[in-house]
Amino acid sequence: MDEIKFTDSEKDRYDVISSCIDGEITNKEASIRLGLKIRWIQMLKRSVEQSGKKGVVYKLKGRVSNNATNRSSIKNVALFFENIKHQDFGPTFAQEKLADIGTVISTETLRLMMIKNDIWKPHPRRGPQIIHVWRERKECFGELVQFDGSYHDWLETGEEECLLAAIDDATSKVVQAGIEDNEGVYAVFRFWMAYVVAYGRPVAIYLDKFSTYKINHKNAVDNAEFMTQFERAMLELDIEVICANSPEAKGRVERLFGTLQDRMIKEMRLLDLKERDEANLYIYERYIPDHDKRFSVIAKNPNDMHRPLTDELKAKLPSIFSVQSKRKINNDYTIQFKTNWYQLKDQQPTSIYKRDEVIVEERLDGTTHIRFKSFYLKFHVLPARPKPIYVPVVALTLRKPTQKPPKDHPWRNFKF
């Protein structure tokens, strides 16, 4: 207690109380000067008479608080952050990991310790926020699914990859997530084919206006033929596609990526997961169930709005989730698609004619199929472009051209 340094306010308080004890000023005058009640002035006078100058100092000043963090916990925290894998952990996530190893400490205490040791920087206050209209959650699971992709160094290999994730609007349950190369049509098709097989068909999907999902052309609004491969597939599955006009509109999935970047990356780092297949298996089997237990909520209505797949739809899934292109049959019954030429065989499941329009399907397994209406045609790939066959023009036309009659033709000499 002898080592306590008196502040200026404590010195002023002592001088006033001393003057009051000596009778130079009254208790009322002392209370006005110090801004205290008269009863508190009387108590300070008794304390100064007993302890001298120390009587105006708070009794616990210079002592360790009874609620102070014990030294063993402080030491464990310091050892925890010495590990290079833990140096970018946030206070909340670090508090959970410390609790797993037996060090119980509050998040706020840990945050202050991290700030004091320059491990964590407090976030600056945000400016005035833009007010967005609040939208109530959907009532049932599967009624609306928010979907998006996030590019980030998810495996911490120095290469940017895309995490595709879908979160249910009613429950905040992460129903599907996986790391892919990009947000292209094949990656998105693999994602949603696995989704509908596992859960069924949701009522609607809420996503952004990325080119995979929507043709961003001024004429696309008025022309229904402007349709992406994704929109065509969802139309065949009877799933409504809703495009958001801002990131805040689908804020649930946007906030999910922030949580995953803060937590999931560190969890995979602790397990030394660097391969994509291992990471996707961990995300599906371990991380998503733990995440849903921690952050999901109970839907207002317990009903599941996912619609099951019929046997017919199950059989058509490889076709639905394929990139489809229209082509016409040439006069020699060949089809040109990209850099390949396909020769149709003589025997087909249905009748086909020259200039008929067919659908070329590029499926997820890498195979190519040619469909005419509901029939799949038989063909083989030509090694090179077929040589043109020169035939008389008359043979390619539907009717022979009309001939001009000669001058002595009876038709010219006919008279009424």
PEGI-V834657 format. One record per residue. N is the residue number from 1. SS is DSSP state (@ for helix, = for strand, . for the rest). PSI is psi in whole degrees, 0 to 359 (999 if undefined). Layout:
{{N SS PSI} {N SS PSI}}
//
This chain:
{{1 . 334} {2 . 339} {3 . 1} {4 . 134} {5 . 132} {6 . 137} {7 . 169} {8 @ 322} {9 @ 324} {10 @ 323} {11 @ 316} {12 @ 320} {13 @ 319} {14 @ 318} {15 @ 318} {16 @ 315} {17 @ 322} {18 @ 317} {19 @ 323} {20 @ 321} {21 @ 320} {22 . 354} {23 . 12} {24 . 328} {25 . 160} {26 . 169} {27 @ 323} {28 @ 318} {29 @ 321} {30 @ 321} {31 @ 325} {32 @ 318} {33 @ 319} {34 @ 350} {35 . 32} {36 . 163} {37 . 156} {38 @ 325} {39 @ 323} {40 @ 326} {41 @ 318} {42 @ 322} {43 @ 319} {44 @ 325} {45 @ 316} {46 @ 322} {47 @ 321} {48 @ 323} {49 @ 329} {50 @ 318} {51 @ 359} {52 @ 217} {53 @ 333} {54 @ 349} {55 @ 340} {56 @ 359} {57 . 142} {58 . 134} {59 . 329} {60 . 4} {61 . 130} {62 . 354} {63 . 157} {64 . 133} {65 . 148} {66 . 337} {67 . 13} {68 . 148} {69 . 133} {70 . 159} {71 @ 327} {72 @ 322} {73 @ 320} {74 @ 320} {75 @ 319} {76 @ 323} {77 @ 317} {78 @ 318} {79 @ 325} {80 @ 316} {81 @ 355} {82 @ 336} {83 . 128} {84 @ 335} {85 @ 342} {86 @ 359} {87 . 341} {88 . 17} {89 . 140} {90 . 166} {91 @ 315} {92 @ 312} {93 @ 320} {94 @ 322} {95 @ 321} {96 @ 318} {97 @ 324} {98 @ 322} {99 @ 326} {100 @ 331} {101 . 11} {102 . 3} {103 . 105} {104 . 121} {105 . 146} {106 . 153} {107 @ 319} {108 @ 319} {109 @ 317} {110 @ 321} {111 @ 316} {112 @ 322} {113 @ 320} {114 @ 321} {115 @ 319} {116 @ 326} {117 . 16} {118 . 32} {119 . 331} {120 . 137} {121 . 127} {122 . 142} {123 . 136} {124 . 154} {125 . 138} {126 . 154} {127 . 189} {128 . 127} {129 . 151} {130 . 128} {131 . 123} {132 . 149} {133 . 128} {134 . 136} {135 . 129} {136 . 148} {137 . 153} {138 . 160} {139 . 329} {140 . 150} {141 = 131} {142 . 0} {143 . 324} {144 . 129} {145 = 124} {146 = 134} {147 = 142} {148 = 172} {149 = 146} {150 = 124} {151 = 125} {152 = 163} {153 . 75} {154 . 325} {155 . 3} {156 . 45} {157 . 2} {158 . 357} {159 . 135} {160 . 131} {161 = 169} {162 = 125} {163 = 119} {164 = 132} {165 = 146} {166 = 132} {167 = 135} {168 = 136} {169 . 328} {170 . 327} {171 . 351} {172 . 26} {173 . 129} {174 = 103} {175 = 338} {176 = 141} {177 = 145} {178 = 151} {179 = 130} {180 = 174} {181 . 319} {182 . 188} {183 . 34} {184 . 178} {185 @ 322} {186 @ 317} {187 @ 317} {188 @ 322} {189 @ 319} {190 @ 320} {191 @ 309} {192 @ 336} {193 @ 318} {194 @ 325} {195 @ 307} {196 @ 332} {197 @ 322} {198 @ 319} {199 @ 334} {200 . 192} {201 = 119} {202 . 166} {203 . 317} {204 = 155} {205 = 131} {206 = 117} {207 = 181} {208 . 191} {209 . 36} {210 . 153} {211 . 338} {212 . 330} {213 . 336} {214 . 139} {215 . 112} {216 . 72} {217 . 143} {218 @ 332} {219 @ 351} {220 @ 338} {221 . 321} {222 . 346} {223 . 112} {224 . 345} {225 . 344} {226 . 93} {227 . 134} {228 . 167} {229 @ 323} {230 @ 315} {231 @ 321} {232 @ 318} {233 @ 317} {234 @ 328} {235 @ 320} {236 @ 330} {237 . 359} {238 . 48} {239 . 126} {240 = 135} {241 = 121} {242 = 124} {243 = 126} {244 . 149} {245 . 353} {246 . 157} {247 @ 327} {248 @ 334} {249 @ 325} {250 @ 50} {251 @ 337} {252 @ 316} {253 @ 330} {254 @ 317} {255 @ 330} {256 @ 316} {257 @ 325} {258 @ 319} {259 @ 318} {260 @ 322} {261 @ 331} {262 @ 327} {263 @ 308} {264 @ 321} {265 @ 318} {266 @ 324} {267 @ 317} {268 @ 329} {269 @ 319} {270 @ 333} {271 . 2} {272 . 44} {273 . 115} {274 . 346} {275 . 140} {276 @ 317} {277 @ 317} {278 @ 320} {279 @ 316} {280 @ 323} {281 @ 319} {282 @ 318} {283 @ 317} {284 @ 317} {285 @ 329} {286 @ 310} {287 @ 311} {288 @ 314} {289 @ 318} {290 @ 320} {291 @ 316} {292 @ 324} {293 @ 326} {294 @ 320} {295 @ 346} {296 . 161} {297 . 170} {298 . 132} {299 . 152} {300 . 321} {301 . 126} {302 . 355} {303 . 147} {304 = 120} {305 . 1} {306 . 135} {307 = 129} {308 . 156} {309 . 133} {310 . 166} {311 @ 325} {312 @ 317} {313 @ 322} {314 @ 320} {315 @ 332} {316 @ 356} {317 @ 315} {318 @ 328} {319 @ 319} {320 @ 314} {321 . 55} {322 . 155} {323 = 117} {324 = 135} {325 = 143} {326 = 137} {327 = 162} {328 = 147} {329 . 129} {330 . 173} {331 . 333} {332 . 20} {333 . 41} {334 = 160} {335 = 127} {336 = 126} {337 = 117} {338 . 241} {339 . 8} {340 = 154} {341 = 131} {342 = 128} {343 = 121} {344 = 143} {345 . 166} {346 . 318} {347 . 121} {348 . 156} {349 . 347} {350 . 167} {351 . 135} {352 . 154} {353 . 164} {354 . 146} {355 . 8} {356 . 146} {357 = 130} {358 = 166} {359 = 125} {360 = 121} {361 = 124} {362 = 106} {363 . 169} {364 . 336} {365 . 4} {366 . 357} {367 . 159} {368 = 134} {369 = 147} {370 = 123} {371 = 134} {372 = 112} {373 . 244} {374 . 10} {375 = 142} {376 = 124} {377 . 153} {378 . 138} {379 = 169} {380 = 155} {381 = 129} {382 . 143} {383 . 335} {384 . 174} {385 . 132} {386 . 145} {387 . 142} {388 . 141} {389 . 121} {390 . 117} {391 . 158} {392 . 146} {393 @ 327} {394 @ 326} {395 @ 339} {396 @ 352} {397 . 159} {398 . 331} {399 . 157} {400 . 146} {401 . 145} {402 . 143} {403 . 144} {404 . 124} {405 . 146} {406 . 172} {407 . 326} {408 . 16} {409 . 139} {410 @ 332} {411 @ 328} {412 @ 335} {413 @ 2} {414 . 137} {415 . 142} {416 . 999}}
//
